[in-house]
Amino acid sequence: MRILEIKNSLLKISYEVEDNLALSGFTVIEDKNTPYVAQVVNLKAENGRNYAVLKLLFTFNDEGVLKPYDGTIPSLEANVTSLPAYELLD
């Protein structure tokens, strides 16, 4: 998965079918400074490419505890991976 664009708390990413993204699913965005949790709010396939829009919801502190989203944005080079809902709710 690759970040294409960021506007406020929304990220547009490209992804492959193998990434198994689902509407309302969760992702982790691992930036050098701050890790984020985002929710998939839109999925789109166009011209043979797959796109998703993610909404930033949470950040992690140094101990790995979820914190409310702090208004910062990740870098365009940040790593995006799927996050199973059960891991978020544990």
N, C-alpha and C positions, 0 to 999 in steps of 0.2 A: 504494500500500500504506500502511496506517495501523496504528500500534501501538495495541492496545486494552487490554492488560494485561501487567504484568511480574511474574514470581515467580522470585526468585533468578536463575538464568541462563536462564530460559525466557521467551519473549515470545509472546503471542498477537496475531496480526495479522489484519486483513481485507484481502482482495485481490480483484482482478478477474481474470477468465479470461485477459484480454489480457496479464497480467503473466507468464504462462507459468512459474509455479512448479512444480517437480517434487520429489517426495519424494527426500530426500538431496541436493537442490540447495543452492546457497549464496546468501546475500544479504549486502549491506553495509548497516549501520545507521550513518548519518552524524549524530552528535550534535555539539553545539557544542564539547564538550571532548575527546571520544575517538571515533574511528571504530572500529566493531566488524565482525567477520565472524561470521555465524551460519549454521547448517545447518538446513534444513527437516527436522523430525522427525515431523510429523503434518500431514495435509491433511484438511479436512472441508468439506462443503457442507451447509447447513441453512437451510431457509426462504428459499431464493433468494439466500443470501449464502455467500461462500467464506471460510474461515478456515484459518490455518496456525499451527502452533507451531514456533518457531525456538529453537535452542539456541546461546547465545553461545559461540564457540570461541576467537577471537583478537581482539586489538586491533592497531592500527598505532602505531608511534612517529612522531616528527616527520619522519624520513627515509622514511616509507612502508614500513618493514620490519615484517613480521608478528611479533607477540609473543604469548606465551600469554595467555589471558584473565585479567584482573587482579582479577576479583570485583566491579567496579563495574557499574552499570546505566545504560543510556541514558535520556534523557527520553522521555516519551510523545509529544512533538512531533518526535522524530528522524525523518529521512528514511530510508525503506527502499527499496532497489533490488535487483534480481537481479544476481548476480555469476556470469558463466560460469566453470565449473571450470578451464578452461585459463588464465584470468587469475590464478587463485589459485595454480596449480601452476607458473607461469612464474618 
